Amino acid sequence: MATERSYYEILGVERNADDAAIKRAFRKLAQQWHPDVSSEPGAAERFKEINEAYQVLSDPKRRQIYDMVGRPASATWAARARRSARASPGSATCSTLSSPAWAAPRRCQARSTAGRLGPPL
């Protein structure tokens, strides 16, 4: 299995690059490797790689997660990133409250909101 380049290497920027530098690098590479402009073989794949790198590094939440975790291995990485971005910093799930780290996670009981929306009019 070959090692993949980091998103920073793909765009040719440093890890501490600001948003403007990332955007400049993306636009330069996108103009060079866009499939409608470049006739080189593999231009479409290279453009997709550049676009993916920009999508992650231009979003502060996704960039922070990428810096901590690394490149996504599958679609579940993106789903976990979205869930963690939505969760508030102090929130806890019932599995984290009710079971120790070494135990199997417990499932939360679903609570119905039917009838809890307020008194009937």
ABEGO torsion letter per residue (X at the ends): XBBBBBAAAAAGBBAABBAAAAAAAAAAAAAAABAAABABBGAAAAAAAAAAAAAAAABAAAAAAAAAAEBBABAAAAAAAAAAAABBAABBBAAAAABBAABBBBBBBBBBABGAAEBBX
